[in-house]
Amino acid sequence: SSKMEEILRDGRFSCVARDPRFWEMPERERKVKIDKRFRAMFHDKKFKLKYTVDKRGRPVNYTSTENLRKFYALSESDSDLSESDGKELTVKKKKKKKAKGKGEADS
């Protein structure tokens, strides 16, 4: 940390601390937002690969779903909508079944 302070005191590099191009990106902006249509890629076996070595040949023990969670996030508005849509659909299905039951009894 003291080495970094020395670098920032240098006139040539003092603008680096104030320049937004060099700031670290916040977590919520770093991840790509995806909607509910692609939700299955987090838990579907088709998207899961188990790696035994990394790109340099060193042994590792992780899966591709960890990478997916690292780079993608479900959009909050879609996840809220999907929950409310699911509740509405179940209510509508129940109402339709009751209506059909009455219609069949009349005929």
Secondary structure by P-SEA (a helix, b strand, c coil): caaaaaaaacccccccccccccccccccccbbbbcccccccccccccbbbbcccccccbbbbcaaaaaaacccccaaaaaaaaaaaaaaaaaaaaaaaaaaaaaaac
